[in-house]
Amino acid sequence: MKSHGQKIDGKNMMHCRRLLEMGKEIGLGMGIKVRRPNAKYLLDIRSGLVDLQSLINSASSDITEIDNLFKNSNLPEKVDEKFINDLLIKIRKKIYNL
């Protein structure tokens, strides 16, 4: 674990930042974007080039924003388990040529 002199694990903080951004995008109805437009910034976090306090401040405000987005979203409270199971089977059949 690299601490970069800030008592943090840069890799974990990078993933935390990425997941918060993705959560916001989902709450805004933008779907899931795997390729990140701010990849350089995320790598800077991983390398310890971003101040810990600024990460904490932005994470705190993002969590509040995400909570509000999901409270006011039209996303269902639960997933349709049958749909997910059927989709999983369909994907596996395609991957394994069944």
C-alpha positions as a Markdown table, in Angstrom:
| # | Residue | x | y | z |
|---|---|---|---|---|
| 1 | Met | 0.0 | 0.0 | 0.0 |
| 2 | Lys | 1.4 | 3.4 | -1.0 |
| 3 | Ser | 0.5 | 6.2 | 1.3 |
| 4 | His | 2.2 | 9.1 | -0.7 |
| 5 | Gly | 2.9 | 10.8 | 2.6 |
| 6 | Gln | -0.8 | 11.6 | 3.1 |
| 7 | Lys | -1.8 | 8.5 | 5.1 |
| 8 | Ile | -4.0 | 7.2 | 2.3 |
| 9 | Asp | -4.0 | 4.4 | -0.2 |
| 10 | Gly | -4.0 | 6.2 | -3.5 |
| 11 | Lys | -5.4 | 3.2 | -5.4 |
| 12 | Asn | -8.4 | 2.9 | -3.1 |
| 13 | Met | -9.0 | 6.7 | -3.1 |
| 14 | Met | -8.9 | 6.7 | -6.9 |
| 15 | His | -11.6 | 3.9 | -7.0 |
| 16 | Cys | -13.6 | 5.8 | -4.4 |
| 17 | Arg | -13.6 | 8.9 | -6.6 |
| 18 | Arg | -14.5 | 6.9 | -9.7 |
| 19 | Leu | -17.4 | 5.1 | -8.0 |
| 20 | Leu | -18.8 | 8.4 | -6.6 |
| 21 | Glu | -18.7 | 9.9 | -10.1 |
| 22 | Met | -20.3 | 6.8 | -11.6 |
| 23 | Gly | -23.0 | 6.9 | -8.9 |
| 24 | Lys | -23.8 | 10.5 | -9.8 |
| 25 | Glu | -24.0 | 9.7 | -13.5 |
| 26 | Ile | -26.4 | 6.8 | -12.8 |
| 27 | Gly | -28.5 | 9.1 | -10.6 |
| 28 | Leu | -28.6 | 11.6 | -13.4 |
| 29 | Gly | -29.8 | 8.9 | -15.8 |
| 30 | Met | -26.6 | 8.9 | -17.8 |
| 31 | Gly | -26.0 | 5.2 | -17.5 |
| 32 | Ile | -22.7 | 3.5 | -16.7 |
| 33 | Lys | -19.7 | 5.0 | -18.4 |
| 34 | Val | -16.7 | 2.6 | -17.8 |
| 35 | Arg | -14.1 | 4.7 | -19.7 |
| 36 | Arg | -13.6 | 7.8 | -17.6 |
| 37 | Pro | -13.2 | 11.2 | -19.3 |
| 38 | Asn | -11.0 | 12.3 | -16.4 |
| 39 | Ala | -8.6 | 9.3 | -16.4 |
| 40 | Lys | -5.6 | 11.6 | -15.8 |
| 41 | Tyr | -7.1 | 13.1 | -12.7 |
| 42 | Leu | -7.9 | 9.7 | -11.4 |
| 43 | Leu | -4.3 | 8.6 | -12.0 |
| 44 | Asp | -3.1 | 11.7 | -10.2 |
| 45 | Ile | -5.1 | 10.6 | -7.2 |
| 46 | Arg | -3.6 | 7.2 | -7.4 |
| 47 | Ser | -0.1 | 8.7 | -7.5 |
| 48 | Gly | -0.8 | 10.8 | -4.5 |
| 49 | Leu | -0.8 | 14.1 | -6.3 |
| 50 | Val | -4.2 | 15.2 | -5.1 |
| 51 | Asp | -4.6 | 16.6 | -1.6 |
| 52 | Leu | -6.4 | 14.3 | 0.8 |
| 53 | Gln | -8.6 | 17.1 | 2.3 |
| 54 | Ser | -9.8 | 18.1 | -1.2 |
| 55 | Leu | -10.8 | 14.4 | -1.8 |
| 56 | Ile | -12.6 | 14.2 | 1.5 |
| 57 | Asn | -14.5 | 17.5 | 0.8 |
| 58 | Ser | -15.6 | 16.5 | -2.6 |
| 59 | Ala | -16.6 | 13.0 | -1.5 |
| 60 | Ser | -18.8 | 14.4 | 1.3 |
| 61 | Ser | -20.6 | 16.8 | -1.1 |
| 62 | Asp | -20.9 | 14.0 | -3.7 |
| 63 | Ile | -22.5 | 11.6 | -1.2 |
| 64 | Thr | -25.1 | 14.3 | -0.3 |
| 65 | Glu | -25.8 | 14.9 | -4.0 |
| 66 | Ile | -26.0 | 11.2 | -4.8 |
| 67 | Asp | -28.5 | 10.7 | -1.9 |
| 68 | Asn | -30.7 | 13.4 | -3.2 |
| 69 | Leu | -30.5 | 12.2 | -6.8 |
| 70 | Phe | -31.6 | 8.7 | -5.9 |
| 71 | Lys | -34.3 | 10.0 | -3.6 |
| 72 | Asn | -35.8 | 11.9 | -6.5 |
| 73 | Ser | -35.1 | 9.4 | -9.2 |
| 74 | Asn | -37.5 | 7.1 | -10.9 |
| 75 | Leu | -35.2 | 4.1 | -10.5 |
| 76 | Pro | -36.9 | 1.1 | -8.9 |
| 77 | Glu | -36.1 | 0.3 | -5.2 |
| 78 | Lys | -35.4 | -3.4 | -6.1 |
| 79 | Val | -34.1 | -5.1 | -9.2 |
| 80 | Asp | -36.2 | -7.5 | -11.2 |
| 81 | Glu | -34.4 | -10.8 | -10.2 |
| 82 | Lys | -36.0 | -12.8 | -13.0 |
| 83 | Phe | -34.8 | -10.3 | -15.6 |
| 84 | Ile | -31.3 | -10.3 | -14.2 |
| 85 | Asn | -31.2 | -14.1 | -14.0 |
| 86 | Asp | -32.5 | -14.4 | -17.6 |
| 87 | Leu | -30.0 | -11.9 | -18.8 |
| 88 | Leu | -27.1 | -13.7 | -17.1 |
| 89 | Ile | -28.2 | -17.0 | -18.7 |
| 90 | Lys | -28.4 | -15.3 | -22.1 |
| 91 | Ile | -24.9 | -13.8 | -21.7 |
| 92 | Arg | -23.4 | -17.1 | -20.6 |
| 93 | Lys | -25.0 | -19.0 | -23.5 |
| 94 | Lys | -23.6 | -16.4 | -25.9 |
| 95 | Ile | -20.1 | -16.5 | -24.4 |
| 96 | Tyr | -20.0 | -20.3 | -24.3 |
| 97 | Asn | -21.7 | -20.8 | -27.7 |
| 98 | Leu | -24.5 | -22.8 | -26.2 |
